[in-house]
Amino acid sequence: MIGRRGFIVAGAALGLAGCSSQPRIEPYFGPQVTRVVVMKDARRMYLMHQDQPLEAYDVALGFAPKGAKQVEGDGKTPEGRYFVDRRNPHSAFHLSLGISYPNEADIAEAKALGRPPGGDIFIHGRAHGVRRRGGDWTAGCISVTNKQIEQVYSMVRDGTAVDIYP
């Protein structure tokens, strides 16, 4: 039998668990996400199962969104086909899914310009402590809300194609 002290300790533990800042990742049992589609001009991202959209999100892009990423520091979001190649559950941006930028063509283009192509392009949430941001603000990544990245993180598997259109 649990005494009064046990109830108090258990209640405090449950209360603190509810205040956790850890991302909440629910298991996903629906149709497989076969592709992520990002339409830069529309600022929309779609999680697709074959040709059917499962989810759609408004996104923020790199702070210089017009045109494809060419070199490190240009503030542009890449365009083309990439793949989810890593995930970071301890991201400074709540959660993040890495995109396989740069590919061989991106590296060759940057080399021709005499600059490095950059890297570390992710689909991610907001920076810790930042509630709202307006407009495009990332360094070339694709950002959704923290609640949305929790859903995306659970639905999208490593190896999923990411098609980014102008």
KAMO-V215731 format. One record per residue. NEAR is the number of other C-alpha atoms within 10 Angstrom. Layout:
NEAR
NEAR
This chain:
4
7
7
9
9
11
11
11
11
13
12
11
11
11
11
10
11
8
8
9
9
11
14
14
16
11
10
13
8
9
11
16
21
18
22
24
18
24
16
23
11
11
18
17
24
21
23
19
16
12
9
11
15
15
16
15
17
16
22
27
26
23
17
17
23
15
13
20
26
24
22
16
13
17
22
23
28
30
20
15
16
20
20
21
16
14
18
15
15
11
15
14
22
22
26
27
26
20
26
19
25
21
14
8
10
21
18
15
16
18
14
10
12
10
13
18
21
18
19
14
21
26
23
30
26
22
17
12
9
9
9
9
11
6
12
20
17
21
20
28
25
29
27
21
20
21
15
16
25
21
16
26
22
14
21
20
19
14
15
17
20
22
18
19
17
16
